[in-house]
Amino acid sequence: MRWREALIAEKRKLTSTAMWWVLAIGMVGYLAFIGAVLAFSMVSGSDATGVQPLTGKAAALSVYGTVNAIGYVFPLVIGTLTVTTEMRHRTLTQSLLAEPVRGRLLSAKLAVSFPVGVCYGVLGVIGLLIGGAIPLATAGDGAYLGDGEVIRVLVMGILVSGLWAVLGAAFGSVVTNQVAAIVVLLAFTQLVEPIARVGLSAVSSLAPVASYLPGAAADAVVGSSLYSSVGTGAVDLLPAWGGALVLLGYGVVLVVLGWRTTFARDVT
């Protein structure tokens, strides 16, 4: 099987079930809700907490940056499914019969994951604009959709969503049990990393370590951090190129582990 045929085969595998569009709809709805909650909390402002609410472009950047800060779990999961679904349904043997070059099979899964993740990023941005831009424009200081920095955050958020999907596929090549992989991803993205970022940022000597966590590295690439906006778990982010290198490093490590384990063992 040639490279182009391998890509087409992986694309068909991913889109032949309902999971991809169920997750996509869930991402749009979830980020629309989160965007609306954040936007309304900022435009209404509450003196009860004693915290000065964000205004202007800072509020817009905080809302739009959540496509990465909160929504990245969706492209991560869909990327993971490109590999773990093969294990769950025991179709890896058939895939290897069609494409015996294992490196090509793994690289095709990684390559297909990126545009799928980008599509998820586009849908996530649409959800945020539906839920967040409208209240910012009508009740706040504006949606700032014509601002260059805002446009950059939105575009980079879309591209980073593609990277998250690739990382998900790489992770799925290491943790091949589908249920276990999804549980680990949910636990890490929704619990472990947020707690780690808050905890590390509270200790001055350990705060720089938090910058190298996956979510913080992605924030650096996007150029906006929800943690910095709300003042909890805020750390000095790496430069954009540094964040990209950190994400690349995580991806390389996971791919090598998957290549040396899952895609190196005998299958029946």
N, C-alpha and C positions, 0 to 999 in steps of 0.2 A: 504494500500500500504506500502510495506516495504521500508527501507532506500535505498537499492540498486535500487529498481524500481523507487523511487522518483528521484534519481540522473539521471537515464536513461531518465526519462520523461523530466526533465529539460534540459538535453543535447539535446534531440530531438527538443524541443521547440525552443532552441536557434539556432540550425543549420538548421531548416526547412525553413528559409527564406534567402534571399540573403544578408541581411544587414551585417551579420558577415564577409563574405568574401569581401564585398565592402569596409568595414572599414579596413579590413586587408590589402587589396591592397593599399588603401589610405595611411595607416601608412607606408608601405614599401616605396612608392614613395615619400611621404613627408619627411621622415627621410633621404632617400638617397639624396634628394635635399638639405636639411639643412646640412647634413654631408659634402656634396661637397662644399657648400658655406663657411662653417666654415673652412674646411681644406684648401681650396684655399686661403682664406683670411689670414690664418696663415703662409702658406708656401711662399706666395708672399710677405707679410709684406708691410705695407704702412707707410712711414715717414710723410705723410700729417697730420695724427692725433697726432703725437708726442707720441703715445703710443707704447711701446716696444711689438712687437708681441710675442706670446707664441711660444716656440720651444721645440723640443725633446719630452720627455714623457708627459710634461705638456700639450702640444698641443693635443696629442693623448687622454689623459684623458678628456680634455675639449670636444673634439668631441664625444667620446664614451659616455660621461655622459648625452648627450642630449636625449638619449632614455628615461630617466626619466624627465629631465628638460623641454623638449618640447613635447615628444611623449606620455606622460602619459594621455593626454586627450582621446586617442583612447581606451585603456582598461577601462577608467572611463565610457565612453559612452556605450560600449558594455555591461559592468556590469549593468548599469542603465536599459538597454533595457530588461534584464531578468525579471524585475518586471513591468516596465511601459508598456511593450507590452501587458501584461495580462490586464491592465486597458484600454488601447486603444482599444483592440479588444473584451473587455468584456468577457474574458475567465477565469477570476479568479474563478467564481462560479463553472465551470466545473472542474477546477483544485482542488478545495476544495472537490468536490464530489468524485474525484478519490483519493485524499489524505486529509481526514478531519482533520488530526492533523496539525494545522496551524504552529506550531513550526517546524515540520519536513519539511513542504513545504518551509518555509522561509530559514531554514538552508540548504536545498538542493540547493536553488538558490544561496546562498552564496558560498557553496562548489563547485558548478559547475563553478562559476565565476572565481575561482582562477586558475585552469588549462587553462581555455580559456585566461585569462590575461597573463599567462606564455607564451602561444603560441604567443600571440601578442608581448610579449617582445622579443621572439626569432626572429620573423619577423622584428621587429624594429631594432634589432642588425644587422640582415642581411642587411637591408637597409642602416644603418650607415656604415657598412663595405664596401658595394658597392660604396657608395658615398664618404666616408671619408677616409677609409684606403688606397685606391689606390693612391690618390694624396699625402697623407702623406708618403707613401712608395716610390713613384717615384720622387716627387719634394721636399719633406721635409726631416726630420731627421730619418724617419722610422715610421712604423705603430705600433711597439712595441707590437705585438700580442702575443709574447712569454713572456712578462713581467708579473710577478705575480700580481702586483698592477692593471695593465690594465685588466687582466683576472678577477680579483675580481670585478672590476667596471662593466664589461660586465655581469658577472653572477648575481651580485646583482641587476643590472638594470632589468634583466629578471625576477627575483623573485619579485622585487618591482612592476613590471607591473602586476603580479598576485594580489598583495595587492590592487593596484589601482582598479582592476576589482571588487574585493570584496567590496571596499568602494563605488564603483559605484552602485552595487546592493543594498547596505545598504541605499545609498542616494535615490535610486529609490523607496525604500519602504516608504520613508518619503514624497518625492515630486512625486506623482504618475502620474501627467499629463505629458505625454511623451515630448511634445513640450516644456513645461515650464522647465522640468528637464534638457533637452539638452541645452536650452538657458542659464539657470543658470550655468551649468557646463562650457560652453564655455566662458561666461562672467567672471566667477571667475578665470578659469585657464589662460585665455589669456589676461585679463585686470585687474581684481581686485587684485589678489595676486601679480602679477609682480609690480604693482604700490605700493601696500602695502609694499613689500619687499624693494623697492627703498626708499620709504618715511620713513619707520621706521629705515632703516640703516643710514639715514642722520641725525637722532637725537640720540646722544650717549646714552641717558637715555632710549630710546625705542628700540634700536637695538636688545637687547636680546629677545624681544617679537617676532621679525621676525623669530627667530629660531624655533618657535613653530607653524608656519604656515605649512599647509600640504606639500607643495612643498619643503620647507626647511627641514622638518623632513625626507622626502624621500631622499633628497640630502645627508643627514647625513648617512642614511642607505647605500646608494650606494657608498658613499665615494668620490663623485665628484660633483662640483657645477658650472654650467655655469656662474652664477652671480659672483662668486669669480674669475673665469677665465677672464671675461671681465672687472672686476673692478667696476661693477654697481650693487648696491643692495647686495653687499657682506656683510655677517654677519658671526660671529663665529658659526659654525654648532655644533649641539649637538653630543655627541658620538653616534656611530651606534646603540647601545642598547637604548639610549635615544630617538633617532628618531623613532625606531621601537615601543617603548612604546607610543609615541605621536600618531603615525598612528593607533595603536591599540585602543587608547582612542577615537579618532575620530570615528573609526568603531563601538565601543561598544555603544557610544552615539547615533549614527544613527540607529543602529539595535534596540536598546531599544525604540527609538521614533517610528520607523516603526512598531515594535511589539505592542506598546501601541495604535497606531492609525490605520493604514491601516489594519493590521492583527488582530485587535481586534473588528473592527466594523462589523455589520451585512452586508451580501452581498445578492443580489437577482439575 
